[in-house]
């Protein structure tokens, strides 16, 4: 007899169908051809930035010194390795990250996530009651899609050149009226993914001040979660050094989430949270314990050694590498795609450019997308059956804007391009193909 499927939770039901980007990337990866197709979509770090030799040496040291790196191959504490927490604290102070001082850090806790920064973000969504989340539009689509599957509602505020537009935010809060009580937390990626717009220090302070005022009106704390994923990768020397949101925190509502994935190696899965002790932080620690006690202790200890021994040199090398790639990629974008574009953001930090076209649409059903996916149906464009020409994958803007927000229509003419993973020669080839696709699409617009 036929049986009904297992009873799913509301989150399970929402997750039973893949998110659009998940589906698109799975389809592309199913027959992705190395050395033929070009990945400007998934934000992998460049393989040449990963310090393999230092990682090997650090691991050997961890295993050779059990008196310092205790139980490195066993379970760890749900708050994280004391060695790694001390290393992160020293790393922040020695490199003056965020303008933080020993006095400020001494009043905050540092905890390590069970599986990178994303696991800490997931924990926040699981321990806070569903409600409204204030974020930036374009959104960080991976986490924001997850929030909606968890039952949260997004209030996505368009950004400008300085990040989230706080004037628009205040207008939206006024329009909410009594629904302000539904706001659960603020979530901002300080170097925005997908646009790589850097949240200015003034805007950072204003966001904390707005959340502080809201907390006082509501009589409860409204957390401000600042995702620093790409902040260590600010590689344009003209950019004003970013200040930590903790500097402006009067009520104990600011939580900053950092990662070592972008400067060391994603596979280490080291993400950390800096914030005030209290029920929220303790709930996150319990969630880490429920997940499996802690991140693998051996990778935490390895990361501690890497931070203590090689942080300065590694930071300099990674920033220099991405700065060169950003400069060359921007030049090619301007030369080949410039006539078709109304704006281009990024290139100062992280490894993304976010392009907005005048007329050309970039969504999955667009001529531009089908040209680069080689699915136009025209053998001259796609190549002979069974032997498609080189394809280029990117993230369409339709996935990067909130689907019920202000930017739905313009998102149809946008895309995110990653210069992180591929080498310059392949990026050069990809942007040439994008220019061919733009000319093909423009011709069909008439």
VEXNU-30529 format. One record per residue (C-alpha): residue number from 1; y, z, x. Coordinates in steps of 0.001 Angstrom, whole numbers, plus 500000, padded with zeros to 6 digits. Example, Ala and Ser with C-alpha at 12.3 -4.5 7.8 and 13.67 -1.06 7.14 Angstrom:
# VEXNU-30529
<lumtor pos="1" v="495500" w="507800" u="512300"/>
<lumtor pos="2" v="498940" w="507140" u="513670"/>
This chain:
# VEXNU-30529
<lumtor pos="1" v="500000" w="500000" u="500000"/>
<lumtor pos="2" v="503577" w="499401" u="501071"/>
<lumtor pos="3" v="505424" w="502513" u="502199"/>
<lumtor pos="4" v="509125" w="503129" u="502056"/>
<lumtor pos="5" v="510919" w="503504" u="505348"/>
<lumtor pos="6" v="511648" w="506926" u="506834"/>
<lumtor pos="7" v="514610" w="508732" u="505279"/>
<lumtor pos="8" v="517618" w="508241" u="507547"/>
<lumtor pos="9" v="520717" w="510362" u="507824"/>
<lumtor pos="10" v="524055" w="508728" u="507037"/>
<lumtor pos="11" v="524499" w="508202" u="510782"/>
<lumtor pos="12" v="520999" w="506747" u="511003"/>
<lumtor pos="13" v="521705" w="504359" u="508159"/>
<lumtor pos="14" v="524961" w="503248" u="509803"/>
<lumtor pos="15" v="523126" w="502790" u="513116"/>
<lumtor pos="16" v="520204" w="500803" u="511750"/>
<lumtor pos="17" v="522255" w="497629" u="512130"/>
<lumtor pos="18" v="523656" w="496908" u="515610"/>
<lumtor pos="19" v="527405" w="497025" u="516126"/>
<lumtor pos="20" v="528962" w="493543" u="516476"/>
<lumtor pos="21" v="529472" w="493768" u="520247"/>
<lumtor pos="22" v="525972" w="495208" u="520658"/>
<lumtor pos="23" v="524558" w="492260" u="518731"/>
<lumtor pos="24" v="526620" w="489645" u="520571"/>
<lumtor pos="25" v="525784" w="490976" u="524024"/>
<lumtor pos="26" v="522081" w="491318" u="523155"/>
<lumtor pos="27" v="521975" w="487703" u="522040"/>
<lumtor pos="28" v="523684" w="486525" u="525202"/>
<lumtor pos="29" v="521627" w="488715" u="527543"/>
<lumtor pos="30" v="518366" w="487483" u="526046"/>
<lumtor pos="31" v="518696" w="484226" u="527977"/>
<lumtor pos="32" v="521432" w="485018" u="530504"/>
<lumtor pos="33" v="520852" w="482983" u="533662"/>
<lumtor pos="34" v="521749" w="484584" u="536971"/>
<lumtor pos="35" v="523812" w="482357" u="539257"/>
<lumtor pos="36" v="524501" w="480060" u="536287"/>
<lumtor pos="37" v="526146" w="482007" u="533452"/>
<lumtor pos="38" v="529207" w="484182" u="534160"/>
<lumtor pos="39" v="529694" w="487711" u="532841"/>
<lumtor pos="40" v="533343" w="488532" u="532165"/>
<lumtor pos="41" v="532321" w="490656" u="529188"/>
<lumtor pos="42" v="530468" w="493852" u="530038"/>
<lumtor pos="43" v="532623" w="496170" u="532141"/>
<lumtor pos="44" v="530172" w="496752" u="534982"/>
<lumtor pos="45" v="531635" w="497843" u="538301"/>
<lumtor pos="46" v="531423" w="495462" u="541221"/>
<lumtor pos="47" v="528217" w="495984" u="543188"/>
<lumtor pos="48" v="530100" w="495838" u="546480"/>
<lumtor pos="49" v="532109" w="498951" u="545568"/>
<lumtor pos="50" v="528997" w="501132" u="545358"/>
<lumtor pos="51" v="528603" w="503115" u="548631"/>
<lumtor pos="52" v="524840" w="502778" u="548976"/>
<lumtor pos="53" v="524621" w="504108" u="552522"/>
<lumtor pos="54" v="526709" w="507177" u="551738"/>
<lumtor pos="55" v="524660" w="507824" u="548598"/>
<lumtor pos="56" v="521443" w="507626" u="550641"/>
<lumtor pos="57" v="522838" w="510018" u="553256"/>
<lumtor pos="58" v="524116" w="512434" u="550608"/>
<lumtor pos="59" v="520747" w="512487" u="548843"/>
<lumtor pos="60" v="518961" w="513155" u="552127"/>
<lumtor pos="61" v="521338" w="516035" u="552827"/>
<lumtor pos="62" v="520760" w="517533" u="549383"/>
<lumtor pos="63" v="516996" w="517477" u="549872"/>
<lumtor pos="64" v="517252" w="518776" u="553430"/>
<lumtor pos="65" v="519400" w="521820" u="552542"/>
<lumtor pos="66" v="517732" w="523644" u="549627"/>
<lumtor pos="67" v="519589" w="526841" u="550523"/>
<lumtor pos="68" v="522899" w="525195" u="549548"/>
<lumtor pos="69" v="521648" w="522718" u="546942"/>
<lumtor pos="70" v="519354" w="525106" u="545070"/>
<lumtor pos="71" v="516613" w="523751" u="542799"/>
<lumtor pos="72" v="518032" w="520227" u="543137"/>
<lumtor pos="73" v="514882" w="518670" u="541681"/>
<lumtor pos="74" v="514615" w="521165" u="538842"/>
<lumtor pos="75" v="516579" w="521871" u="535659"/>
<lumtor pos="76" v="520229" w="522839" u="535929"/>
<lumtor pos="77" v="522793" w="524874" u="534050"/>
<lumtor pos="78" v="524297" w="523347" u="530866"/>
<lumtor pos="79" v="527779" w="523880" u="532314"/>
<lumtor pos="80" v="526864" w="521856" u="535399"/>
<lumtor pos="81" v="526246" w="522365" u="539115"/>
<lumtor pos="82" v="528563" w="525024" u="540612"/>
<lumtor pos="83" v="528724" w="522921" u="543795"/>
<lumtor pos="84" v="529864" w="519841" u="541884"/>
<lumtor pos="85" v="532374" w="521799" u="539801"/>
<lumtor pos="86" v="533876" w="523247" u="543003"/>
<lumtor pos="87" v="533948" w="519759" u="544554"/>
<lumtor pos="88" v="535775" w="518299" u="541554"/>
<lumtor pos="89" v="538322" w="521125" u="541698"/>
<lumtor pos="90" v="538915" w="520507" u="545430"/>
<lumtor pos="91" v="539037" w="516743" u="544857"/>
<lumtor pos="92" v="541795" w="517171" u="542275"/>
<lumtor pos="93" v="543843" w="519521" u="544418"/>
<lumtor pos="94" v="543478" w="517638" u="547720"/>
<lumtor pos="95" v="544410" w="514304" u="546120"/>
<lumtor pos="96" v="547063" w="515830" u="543838"/>
<lumtor pos="97" v="545458" w="514175" u="540837"/>
<lumtor pos="98" v="547576" w="514428" u="537720"/>
<lumtor pos="99" v="550018" w="516761" u="539461"/>
<lumtor pos="100" v="547636" w="519628" u="538731"/>
<lumtor pos="101" v="547984" w="522844" u="540673"/>
<lumtor pos="102" v="545492" w="525533" u="541547"/>
<lumtor pos="103" v="547209" w="527828" u="539054"/>
<lumtor pos="104" v="546743" w="525383" u="536157"/>
<lumtor pos="105" v="543146" w="524533" u="537082"/>
<lumtor pos="106" v="542287" w="528216" u="537387"/>
<lumtor pos="107" v="543113" w="528596" u="533688"/>
<lumtor pos="108" v="540795" w="525733" u="532682"/>
<lumtor pos="109" v="537049" w="525275" u="532665"/>
<lumtor pos="110" v="535263" w="522294" u="534222"/>
<lumtor pos="111" v="531936" w="521312" u="532708"/>
<lumtor pos="112" v="529576" w="518429" u="533490"/>
<lumtor pos="113" v="528212" w="516177" u="530754"/>
<lumtor pos="114" v="524468" w="515601" u="530321"/>
<lumtor pos="115" v="524745" w="511828" u="530780"/>
<lumtor pos="116" v="528131" w="510668" u="531974"/>
<lumtor pos="117" v="531512" w="510801" u="530243"/>
<lumtor pos="118" v="530158" w="509083" u="527129"/>
<lumtor pos="119" v="527853" w="512044" u="526473"/>
<lumtor pos="120" v="530863" w="514379" u="526396"/>
<lumtor pos="121" v="532635" w="512085" u="523939"/>
<lumtor pos="122" v="529494" w="512009" u="521823"/>
<lumtor pos="123" v="529341" w="515804" u="521889"/>
<lumtor pos="124" v="532930" w="516092" u="520652"/>
<lumtor pos="125" v="532094" w="513846" u="517706"/>
<lumtor pos="126" v="529043" w="515944" u="516906"/>
<lumtor pos="127" v="530601" w="519400" u="517055"/>
<lumtor pos="128" v="533886" w="518653" u="515244"/>
<lumtor pos="129" v="533954" w="518278" u="511469"/>
<lumtor pos="130" v="534446" w="514660" u="510301"/>
<lumtor pos="131" v="537969" w="513661" u="509386"/>
<lumtor pos="132" v="540814" w="511538" u="510741"/>
<lumtor pos="133" v="541006" w="510609" u="514435"/>
<lumtor pos="134" v="544302" w="509328" u="515819"/>
<lumtor pos="135" v="543819" w="506655" u="518461"/>
<lumtor pos="136" v="545411" w="503524" u="519896"/>
<lumtor pos="137" v="545103" w="499972" u="518582"/>
<lumtor pos="138" v="543505" w="497971" u="520228"/>
<lumtor pos="139" v="540759" w="500583" u="520174"/>
<lumtor pos="140" v="538029" w="501538" u="522619"/>
<lumtor pos="141" v="535543" w="499814" u="520360"/>
<lumtor pos="142" v="532339" w="501457" u="521660"/>
<lumtor pos="143" v="533415" w="505038" u="521004"/>
<lumtor pos="144" v="535486" w="504261" u="517926"/>
<lumtor pos="145" v="532594" w="502397" u="516293"/>
<lumtor pos="146" v="530448" w="505452" u="517032"/>
<lumtor pos="147" v="533046" w="507746" u="515458"/>
<lumtor pos="148" v="532968" w="505727" u="512252"/>
<lumtor pos="149" v="529165" w="505827" u="512173"/>
<lumtor pos="150" v="529467" w="509610" u="512503"/>
<lumtor pos="151" v="531677" w="509736" u="509405"/>
<lumtor pos="152" v="535129" w="509885" u="511003"/>
<lumtor pos="153" v="538046" w="507740" u="509857"/>
<lumtor pos="154" v="540382" w="506117" u="512375"/>
<lumtor pos="155" v="544158" w="506097" u="512243"/>
<lumtor pos="156" v="544808" w="503435" u="514892"/>
<lumtor pos="157" v="548426" w="503219" u="516088"/>
<lumtor pos="158" v="549461" w="499965" u="517836"/>
<lumtor pos="159" v="550484" w="500312" u="521464"/>
<lumtor pos="160" v="553365" w="498785" u="523395"/>
<lumtor pos="161" v="553929" w="498422" u="527128"/>
<lumtor pos="162" v="553899" w="502226" u="527595"/>
<lumtor pos="163" v="550799" w="502924" u="525534"/>
<lumtor pos="164" v="550512" w="504447" u="522083"/>
<lumtor pos="165" v="553794" w="503959" u="520193"/>
<lumtor pos="166" v="554793" w="507544" u="519412"/>
<lumtor pos="167" v="557611" w="506466" u="517099"/>
<lumtor pos="168" v="555116" w="504598" u="514922"/>
<lumtor pos="169" v="552778" w="507570" u="515171"/>
<lumtor pos="170" v="555398" w="509912" u="513748"/>
<lumtor pos="171" v="556045" w="507449" u="510923"/>
<lumtor pos="172" v="552336" w="507287" u="510101"/>
<lumtor pos="173" v="552081" w="511088" u="510138"/>
<lumtor pos="174" v="554979" w="511317" u="507687"/>
<lumtor pos="175" v="553272" w="508814" u="505385"/>
<lumtor pos="176" v="550062" w="510828" u="505488"/>
<lumtor pos="177" v="551763" w="513780" u="503850"/>
<lumtor pos="178" v="549136" w="516330" u="502749"/>
<lumtor pos="179" v="546413" w="514227" u="504386"/>
<lumtor pos="180" v="547628" w="515476" u="507764"/>
<lumtor pos="181" v="545221" w="518331" u="507093"/>
<lumtor pos="182" v="542367" w="515831" u="507532"/>
<lumtor pos="183" v="543293" w="515110" u="511173"/>
<lumtor pos="184" v="540592" w="516407" u="513508"/>
<lumtor pos="185" v="541665" w="515213" u="516964"/>
<lumtor pos="186" v="543634" w="512701" u="519008"/>
<lumtor pos="187" v="541685" w="510331" u="521263"/>
<lumtor pos="188" v="543464" w="508220" u="523882"/>
<lumtor pos="189" v="542117" w="506247" u="526838"/>
<lumtor pos="190" v="544928" w="506717" u="529344"/>
<lumtor pos="191" v="544305" w="503300" u="530938"/>
<lumtor pos="192" v="543416" w="501666" u="527668"/>
<lumtor pos="193" v="540170" w="499824" u="527221"/>
<lumtor pos="194" v="540467" w="496915" u="526365"/>
<lumtor pos="195" v="544109" w="496239" u="527289"/>
<lumtor pos="196" v="544390" w="498265" u="530524"/>
<lumtor pos="197" v="547847" w="499369" u="529370"/>
<lumtor pos="198" v="548720" w="502560" u="531254"/>
<lumtor pos="199" v="549876" w="505451" u="529081"/>
<lumtor pos="200" v="553257" w="506428" u="530546"/>
<lumtor pos="201" v="553960" w="510009" u="531491"/>
<lumtor pos="202" v="556686" w="510263" u="528857"/>
<lumtor pos="203" v="554338" w="509035" u="526125"/>
<lumtor pos="204" v="551618" w="511382" u="527359"/>
<lumtor pos="205" v="553998" w="514308" u="527010"/>
<lumtor pos="206" v="555164" w="513123" u="523578"/>
<lumtor pos="207" v="551590" w="512855" u="522270"/>
<lumtor pos="208" v="550856" w="516430" u="523374"/>
<lumtor pos="209" v="554117" w="517616" u="521802"/>
<lumtor pos="210" v="553319" w="515852" u="518521"/>
<lumtor pos="211" v="549828" w="517376" u="518459"/>
<lumtor pos="212" v="551333" w="520774" u="519276"/>
<lumtor pos="213" v="553742" w="520519" u="516344"/>
<lumtor pos="214" v="550959" w="519348" u="514044"/>
<lumtor pos="215" v="548736" w="522244" u="515146"/>
<lumtor pos="216" v="551466" w="524741" u="514337"/>
<lumtor pos="217" v="552085" w="523212" u="510906"/>
<lumtor pos="218" v="548389" w="523231" u="510046"/>
<lumtor pos="219" v="547758" w="526682" u="511485"/>
<lumtor pos="220" v="544816" w="525444" u="513581"/>
<lumtor pos="221" v="544369" w="523657" u="516863"/>
<lumtor pos="222" v="544209" w="519851" u="516803"/>
<lumtor pos="223" v="542649" w="518790" u="520129"/>
<lumtor pos="224" v="544051" w="516002" u="522272"/>
<lumtor pos="225" v="541182" w="514273" u="524093"/>
<lumtor pos="226" v="542410" w="512159" u="527017"/>
<lumtor pos="227" v="539792" w="509780" u="528402"/>
<lumtor pos="228" v="540599" w="509209" u="532089"/>
<lumtor pos="229" v="537831" w="506673" u="532700"/>
<lumtor pos="230" v="540022" w="504211" u="534636"/>
<lumtor pos="231" v="542814" w="506482" u="535844"/>
<lumtor pos="232" v="541430" w="506811" u="539375"/>
<lumtor pos="233" v="541441" w="502999" u="539472"/>
<lumtor pos="234" v="545203" w="502569" u="539222"/>
<lumtor pos="235" v="545463" w="500122" u="542109"/>
<lumtor pos="236" v="549033" w="498822" u="541742"/>
<lumtor pos="237" v="551120" w="500893" u="544191"/>
<lumtor pos="238" v="554277" w="500382" u="542092"/>
<lumtor pos="239" v="552852" w="502341" u="539150"/>
<lumtor pos="240" v="554246" w="505841" u="538696"/>
<lumtor pos="241" v="551453" w="508344" u="539450"/>
<lumtor pos="242" v="550087" w="509616" u="536137"/>
<lumtor pos="243" v="550588" w="513236" u="535162"/>
<lumtor pos="244" v="547854" w="515276" u="533553"/>
<lumtor pos="245" v="548267" w="516110" u="529881"/>
<lumtor pos="246" v="547296" w="519661" u="530849"/>
<lumtor pos="247" v="550791" w="520069" u="532314"/>
<lumtor pos="248" v="552288" w="519869" u="528822"/>
<lumtor pos="249" v="549694" w="521967" u="527016"/>
<lumtor pos="250" v="551173" w="525133" u="525483"/>
<lumtor pos="251" v="548429" w="525922" u="522967"/>
<lumtor pos="252" v="545213" w="525119" u="524821"/>
<lumtor pos="253" v="544542" w="521874" u="522943"/>
<lumtor pos="254" v="544283" w="519271" u="525749"/>
<lumtor pos="255" v="540873" w="518197" u="527041"/>
<lumtor pos="256" v="540598" w="515609" u="529807"/>
<lumtor pos="257" v="537382" w="513695" u="530389"/>
<lumtor pos="258" v="536830" w="512051" u="533753"/>
<lumtor pos="259" v="534036" w="510106" u="535382"/>
<lumtor pos="260" v="532793" w="509255" u="538855"/>
<lumtor pos="261" v="531146" w="506058" u="537585"/>
<lumtor pos="262" v="534050" w="503773" u="538424"/>
<lumtor pos="263" v="534609" w="505030" u="541983"/>
<lumtor pos="264" v="531061" w="505967" u="543071"/>
<lumtor pos="265" v="528247" w="504558" u="540937"/>
<lumtor pos="266" v="527590" w="504413" u="537189"/>
<lumtor pos="267" v="523912" w="505256" u="537725"/>
<lumtor pos="268" v="524829" w="508739" u="538944"/>
<lumtor pos="269" v="525916" w="509406" u="535323"/>
<lumtor pos="270" v="528516" w="512004" u="536303"/>
<lumtor pos="271" v="531140" w="512735" u="533679"/>
<lumtor pos="272" v="533163" w="515945" u="533487"/>
<lumtor pos="273" v="535538" w="517678" u="531099"/>
<lumtor pos="274" v="538503" w="519873" u="532014"/>
<lumtor pos="275" v="539828" w="522037" u="529226"/>
<lumtor pos="276" v="540443" w="525525" u="527871"/>
<lumtor pos="277" v="537605" w="527902" u="527174"/>
<lumtor pos="278" v="536999" w="528476" u="523480"/>
<lumtor pos="279" v="534732" w="527578" u="520555"/>
<lumtor pos="280" v="535060" w="523814" u="521084"/>
<lumtor pos="281" v="534187" w="523895" u="524766"/>
<lumtor pos="282" v="531346" w="526343" u="524183"/>
<lumtor pos="283" v="529960" w="524103" u="521425"/>
<lumtor pos="284" v="530015" w="521148" u="523831"/>
<lumtor pos="285" v="528109" w="523210" u="526420"/>
<lumtor pos="286" v="525516" w="524109" u="523788"/>
<lumtor pos="287" v="525200" w="520420" u="522891"/>
<lumtor pos="288" v="524525" w="519703" u="526576"/>
<lumtor pos="289" v="521821" w="522360" u="526559"/>
<lumtor pos="290" v="520295" w="520849" u="523418"/>
<lumtor pos="291" v="520293" w="517416" u="525063"/>
<lumtor pos="292" v="518252" w="518600" u="528050"/>
<lumtor pos="293" v="519895" w="521502" u="529928"/>
<lumtor pos="294" v="522190" w="519354" u="532106"/>
<lumtor pos="295" v="522671" w="516094" u="533920"/>
<lumtor pos="296" v="519986" w="515561" u="536597"/>
<lumtor pos="297" v="520807" w="518245" u="539123"/>
<lumtor pos="298" v="519911" w="516067" u="542101"/>
<lumtor pos="299" v="522586" w="513518" u="541168"/>
<lumtor pos="300" v="525129" w="516290" u="540583"/>
<lumtor pos="301" v="524460" w="517697" u="544052"/>
<lumtor pos="302" v="524595" w="514217" u="545563"/>
<lumtor pos="303" v="527944" w="513580" u="543881"/>
<lumtor pos="304" v="529235" w="516888" u="545240"/>
<lumtor pos="305" v="528443" w="515834" u="548806"/>
<lumtor pos="306" v="530034" w="512417" u="548243"/>
<lumtor pos="307" v="533240" w="513943" u="546902"/>
<lumtor pos="308" v="533497" w="516395" u="549785"/>
<lumtor pos="309" v="532746" w="513865" u="552539"/>
<lumtor pos="310" v="533901" w="510427" u="551450"/>
<lumtor pos="311" v="536311" w="510665" u="548495"/>
<lumtor pos="312" v="539468" w="509555" u="550299"/>
<lumtor pos="313" v="537900" w="506556" u="552032"/>
<lumtor pos="314" v="535997" w="505494" u="548923"/>
<lumtor pos="315" v="539080" w="505666" u="546696"/>
<lumtor pos="316" v="541076" w="503555" u="549120"/>
<lumtor pos="317" v="538341" w="500921" u="549426"/>
<lumtor pos="318" v="537680" w="500648" u="545677"/>
<lumtor pos="319" v="541351" w="500373" u="544784"/>
<lumtor pos="320" v="541962" w="497756" u="547465"/>
<lumtor pos="321" v="539019" w="495672" u="546260"/>
<lumtor pos="322" v="540086" w="495657" u="542623"/>
<lumtor pos="323" v="543733" w="495093" u="543554"/>
<lumtor pos="324" v="542781" w="491883" u="545385"/>
<lumtor pos="325" v="540629" w="490696" u="542483"/>
<lumtor pos="326" v="543381" w="491507" u="539991"/>
<lumtor pos="327" v="545992" w="489577" u="541958"/>
<lumtor pos="328" v="543834" w="486462" u="542290"/>
<lumtor pos="329" v="542630" w="486601" u="538681"/>
<lumtor pos="330" v="546197" w="486937" u="537390"/>
<lumtor pos="331" v="547270" w="483939" u="539458"/>
<lumtor pos="332" v="544468" w="481793" u="538034"/>
<lumtor pos="333" v="545152" w="482979" u="534481"/>
<lumtor pos="334" v="548837" w="482109" u="534778"/>
<lumtor pos="335" v="548182" w="478724" u="536379"/>
<lumtor pos="336" v="545415" w="477553" u="534017"/>
<lumtor pos="337" v="545807" w="479485" u="530781"/>
<lumtor pos="338" v="549512" w="480318" u="530891"/>
<lumtor pos="339" v="550682" w="477489" u="528577"/>
<lumtor pos="340" v="548272" w="478671" u="525878"/>
<lumtor pos="341" v="549139" w="482398" u="526070"/>
<lumtor pos="342" v="551743" w="484532" u="524349"/>
<lumtor pos="343" v="550904" w="487648" u="526399"/>
<lumtor pos="344" v="548643" w="488998" u="529124"/>
<lumtor pos="345" v="548253" w="492718" u="529843"/>
<lumtor pos="346" v="546291" w="494531" u="532533"/>
<lumtor pos="347" v="545825" w="493921" u="536225"/>
<lumtor pos="348" v="547414" w="497174" u="537426"/>
<lumtor pos="349" v="544445" w="499459" u="536893"/>
<lumtor pos="350" v="540789" w="499263" u="536002"/>
<lumtor pos="351" v="539369" w="495761" u="535881"/>
<lumtor pos="352" v="540441" w="494093" u="532628"/>
<lumtor pos="353" v="542968" w="491566" u="531457"/>
<lumtor pos="354" v="543693" w="491318" u="527743"/>
<lumtor pos="355" v="544863" w="487881" u="526635"/>
<lumtor pos="356" v="546674" w="486858" u="523459"/>
<lumtor pos="357" v="546824" w="483134" u="522672"/>
<lumtor pos="358" v="549601" w="481378" u="520753"/>
<lumtor pos="359" v="547322" w="479439" u="518418"/>
<lumtor pos="360" v="543789" w="479369" u="519790"/>
<lumtor pos="361" v="541294" w="481650" u="518092"/>
<lumtor pos="362" v="538684" w="483447" u="520188"/>
<lumtor pos="363" v="536293" w="485057" u="517661"/>
<lumtor pos="364" v="532568" w="484304" u="517491"/>
<lumtor pos="365" v="532995" w="481388" u="515088"/>
<lumtor pos="366" v="535904" w="479800" u="516953"/>
<lumtor pos="367" v="535797" w="476479" u="518785"/>
<lumtor pos="368" v="536899" w="478271" u="521973"/>
<lumtor pos="369" v="533999" w="480747" u="521815"/>
<lumtor pos="370" v="531426" w="478073" u="520973"/>
<lumtor pos="371" v="532608" w="475924" u="523880"/>
<lumtor pos="372" v="532011" w="478761" u="526351"/>
<lumtor pos="373" v="528733" w="479790" u="524678"/>
<lumtor pos="374" v="527656" w="476115" u="524707"/>
<lumtor pos="375" v="526904" w="476126" u="520987"/>
<lumtor pos="376" v="529274" w="473389" u="519785"/>
<lumtor pos="377" v="526418" w="471002" u="518965"/>
<lumtor pos="378" v="527995" w="468353" u="521205"/>
<lumtor pos="379" v="525661" w="467527" u="524147"/>
<lumtor pos="380" v="528651" w="466504" u="526253"/>
<lumtor pos="381" v="530010" w="470055" u="525955"/>
<lumtor pos="382" v="526790" w="472059" u="525706"/>
<lumtor pos="383" v="524634" w="470047" u="528067"/>
<lumtor pos="384" v="521262" w="468390" u="527353"/>
<lumtor pos="385" v="518867" w="470278" u="525041"/>
<lumtor pos="386" v="517185" w="473145" u="526877"/>
<lumtor pos="387" v="519543" w="472958" u="529872"/>
<lumtor pos="388" v="522864" w="474352" u="528750"/>
<lumtor pos="389" v="525823" w="474084" u="531071"/>
<lumtor pos="390" v="527249" w="477304" u="532588"/>
<lumtor pos="391" v="528323" w="479761" u="529914"/>
<lumtor pos="392" v="531056" w="482410" u="530055"/>
<lumtor pos="393" v="530808" w="485677" u="528134"/>
<lumtor pos="394" v="533902" w="487683" u="527199"/>
<lumtor pos="395" v="534734" w="490299" u="524549"/>
<lumtor pos="396" v="536546" w="488719" u="521568"/>
<lumtor pos="397" v="539617" w="490551" u="520341"/>
<lumtor pos="398" v="538108" w="490730" u="516855"/>
<lumtor pos="399" v="535911" w="493564" u="518184"/>
<lumtor pos="400" v="538765" w="495288" u="520038"/>
<lumtor pos="401" v="541135" w="495912" u="517120"/>
<lumtor pos="402" v="540590" w="498290" u="514249"/>
<lumtor pos="403" v="539153" w="496258" u="511402"/>
<lumtor pos="404" v="541397" w="498017" u="508870"/>
<lumtor pos="405" v="544403" w="498313" u="511170"/>
<lumtor pos="406" v="547603" w="496396" u="511775"/>
<lumtor pos="407" v="546239" w="493949" u="514361"/>
<lumtor pos="408" v="543357" w="492257" u="512537"/>
<lumtor pos="409" v="544950" w="488817" u="512431"/>
<lumtor pos="410" v="546297" w="488792" u="515985"/>
<lumtor pos="411" v="542910" w="490098" u="517173"/>
<lumtor pos="412" v="541429" w="486751" u="516174"/>
<lumtor pos="413" v="543482" w="485206" u="519014"/>
<lumtor pos="414" v="542720" w="487780" u="521698"/>
<lumtor pos="415" v="540038" w="488486" u="524261"/>
<lumtor pos="416" v="539171" w="490955" u="526991"/>
<lumtor pos="417" v="538282" w="489505" u="530373"/>
<lumtor pos="418" v="536644" w="491708" u="533011"/>
<lumtor pos="419" v="537163" w="490901" u="536687"/>
<lumtor pos="420" v="535070" w="493914" u="537674"/>
<lumtor pos="421" v="531520" w="492668" u="538080"/>
<lumtor pos="422" v="531626" w="489040" u="539243"/>
<lumtor pos="423" v="532857" w="487928" u="542644"/>
<lumtor pos="424" v="536080" w="485937" u="543000"/>
<lumtor pos="425" v="534355" w="482566" u="543281"/>
<lumtor pos="426" v="532642" w="483093" u="539931"/>
<lumtor pos="427" v="535826" w="484409" u="538278"/>
<lumtor pos="428" v="537648" w="481290" u="539516"/>
<lumtor pos="429" v="534941" w="479114" u="537950"/>
<lumtor pos="430" v="535037" w="481079" u="534685"/>
<lumtor pos="431" v="538802" w="480771" u="534274"/>
<lumtor pos="432" v="538545" w="477019" u="534921"/>
<lumtor pos="433" v="535968" w="476826" u="532134"/>
<lumtor pos="434" v="538230" w="478894" u="529879"/>
<lumtor pos="435" v="541034" w="476424" u="530522"/>
<lumtor pos="436" v="538675" w="473581" u="529538"/>
<lumtor pos="437" v="537756" w="475500" u="526383"/>
<lumtor pos="438" v="541429" w="476089" u="525571"/>
<lumtor pos="439" v="542249" w="472401" u="525951"/>
<lumtor pos="440" v="539239" w="471510" u="523754"/>
<lumtor pos="441" v="540324" w="473996" u="521071"/>
<lumtor pos="442" v="543990" w="472995" u="521229"/>
<lumtor pos="443" v="543098" w="469340" u="520761"/>
<lumtor pos="444" v="541262" w="470194" u="517550"/>
<lumtor pos="445" v="544253" w="472125" u="516225"/>
<lumtor pos="446" v="546306" w="468951" u="516338"/>
